[in-house]
Amino acid sequence: MKGRIKKVLGLFALFIIASVSLFAAAPAINSKYGYFDIAWGSTLGQIKMKGYELSPMDEDIVASEQTLYKKPISIYTLSNKKDKFVVNTVLYFYDGKLFKVTEILNKSMASASKVAGRYGKFADAGIYQSKEDKNRYCDYTYTEDGYLSNASIWMQIAGDTVEVQFYDFSVLSKINRASQKLAGKATIADELYEIAGELLENTDKSKKISMAFVALTSDAQNKFVENYVTDALTQSVFETGNVRIIERANLEKILAEQKFQAGGLVDDNSAKAIGKIAGVDYVCYGDMKDIGDEITINARIVDVESGEVLAISRTTVEKDKYLRDYIVTQKKVEKERVQAEKKAVEEQLAKSKWEVTKNRNKSKGYTTYTFINRTDGNQFIFFGYDKYDDPRDSVVQVGFRWGSDDVAWKSTDWCKEIFVLTGDSGNVYKTIQTSGYAYWSFSTGWKANSYDSCDFMFAYHPKLNKKEVLNMFGSNNTLTVEIVYRDTLTKRFDTSMFWEVLAANGITKEEIFAAIDNEDL
């Protein structure tokens, strides 16, 4: 007999290691199979008070089983059998509470019809015949991923006997979680089982309650992680038993139909309102923080009827393999996206028509930047920037250079030329009448004070709205400049990538505009 019991225990051990718990709630034994007048979770003392005589199982067998569990188990054989068909009955206790019963029936019961007559009609009880073994029956159900999601009964007809195992799947799931964690395969849902119990501690135990879950929010606003952790908490609460969960997809649909805005942070009042719209007893909501390899979860339960907060629980869990793999993949995807964007910008910059010259004057503490955009002739538009270490001293200049073959440089009329600027849309952006000229040196900036010390001379206006002209450079791919001289002369410039070229040289739009504001002062 001990050999047979060891076989049963071995099968159970294999079952534990192979299974992964999802959503299931185990009924009391007598509610489905009419076997005992005791319920799952009964203690040894409670069972003895009902008149059952129990004897401890051999210590060696218990010790061999104990290695599978985090908490103590105990195994007892039933001395006063239920009826003449029972050869042996074994009761299993996890953490002091009944979670499994095994019984061996004699050969007179070794047929499917007789077993079905004893435990109820198979179809009605959700029991089906195994495809692998025609003499094996169970009510196991599995997820789409192939993981076990429910197990209440398992039967094997073998020669002269029938072996039957009953399970409280909520406890079986808990045991399995412990096994998965020891094997390094635990999910976040496995880790959240205890907090699930804390959240439900003050709920109504006299009935099957209904509950809605609002997605946990986070500072990172990573919807995938938020939804994954919320689903894990939902799963853990469901597995505690006696809870009906409204699917979040259905919840969101109901809220949308009622035009209820559930986005952003949820408080006690809005949680109560959500619960009333959804027609549930309780609402669970909260927030989470993604901190490296761990996630800190703050969750609370609100009684919809009273608005009272029944429980507040906080825990920190390690990210499971699925989430870690997802994050690694997302980081890889993001890195590839950033690299692709950077490469695209670099390729565009390489094609940019903006020529950049940079010189540093260490003694005076500033760097001169010159940005020139040329045409096929001797004309160009121009942006110069003396960037001082003290930004309050920085100077910005914008201008237009028309070669001597087009404009009589020595003419006094040159200082009064009119430039008409037209952008991509074809509309005139601005008409500028210059009132002077200036020298610019690549090394010393626009402060060059003589023709001999400058690299070129450009037309400018001291009161020119530099911000507006710079915005024209930055917001148009093409800028047409028309000079009204004795004859009209038009030149078109490829101004694309202006701000990107500046950024590539460490210059921001904000600092340029700040320098212009300082000049105006």
HELIX and SHEET records of a PDB file:
HELIX    1   1 LYS A    2  ALA A   18  1                                  17    
HELIX    2   2 ILE A   29  LYS A   32  1                                   4    
HELIX    3   3 LEU A   44  MET A   49  1                                   6    
HELIX    4   4 GLU A   59  GLN A   66  1                                   8    
HELIX    5   5 LYS A  107  MET A  109  5                                   3    
HELIX    6   6 ALA A  112  TYR A  119  1                                   8    
HELIX    7   7 PHE A  122  ALA A  125  1                                   4    
HELIX    8   8 PHE A  169  LEU A  182  1                                  14    
HELIX    9   9 ILE A  188  GLU A  191  1                                   4    
HELIX   10  10 TYR A  193  LEU A  200  1                                   8    
HELIX   11  11 LYS A  223  GLU A  239  1                                  17    
HELIX   12  12 ARG A  248  GLU A  257  1                                  10    
HELIX   13  13 ASP A  268  ALA A  278  1                                  11    
HELIX   14  14 LYS A  321  ALA A  350  1                                  30    
HELIX   15  15 PRO A  391  ASP A  393  5                                   3    
HELIX   16  16 THR A  412  LYS A  416  5                                   5    
HELIX   17  17 TYR A  451  SER A  453  5                                   3    
HELIX   18  18 LYS A  466  SER A  475  1                                  10    
HELIX   19  19 PHE A  498  ALA A  504  1                                   7    
HELIX   20  20 LYS A  509  ASP A  520  1                                  12    
SHEET    1   A 8 LEU A  54  PRO A  56  0                                        
SHEET    2   A 8 ILE A  73  LEU A  78 -1                                        
SHEET    3   A 8 VAL A  86  TYR A  94 -1                                        
SHEET    4   A 8 LYS A  97  LEU A 105 -1                                        
SHEET    5   A 8 THR A 161  TYR A 167 -1                                        
SHEET    6   A 8 ILE A 153  ALA A 158 -1                                        
SHEET    7   A 8 ARG A 136  CYS A 138 -1                                        
SHEET    8   A 8 TYR A 128  GLN A 129 -1                                        
SHEET    1   B 2 THR A 141  TYR A 142  0                                        
SHEET    2   B 2 LEU A 148  ASN A 150 -1                                        
SHEET    1   C 4 THR A 217  SER A 218  0                                        
SHEET    2   C 4 TYR A 282  ILE A 291  1                                        
SHEET    3   C 4 ILE A 209  PHE A 213  1                                        
SHEET    4   C 4 VAL A 243  ILE A 246  1                                        
SHEET    1   D 4 THR A 217  SER A 218  0                                        
SHEET    2   D 4 TYR A 282  ILE A 291  1                                        
SHEET    3   D 4 GLU A 294  ASP A 303 -1                                        
SHEET    4   D 4 VAL A 309  GLU A 318 -1                                        
SHEET    1   E 4 TRP A 354  ASN A 361  0                                        
SHEET    2   E 4 TYR A 366  ARG A 374 -1                                        
SHEET    3   E 4 PHE A 380  TYR A 388 -1                                        
SHEET    4   E 4 VAL A 395  ARG A 401 -1                                        
SHEET    1   F 4 VAL A 428  GLN A 433  0                                        
SHEET    2   F 4 ILE A 418  THR A 422 -1                                        
SHEET    3   F 4 THR A 478  VAL A 484 -1                                        
SHEET    4   F 4 THR A 488  ASP A 494 -1                                        
SHEET    1   G 2 GLY A 436  TRP A 440  0                                        
SHEET    2   G 2 PHE A 456  TYR A 460 -1                                        
END                                                                             
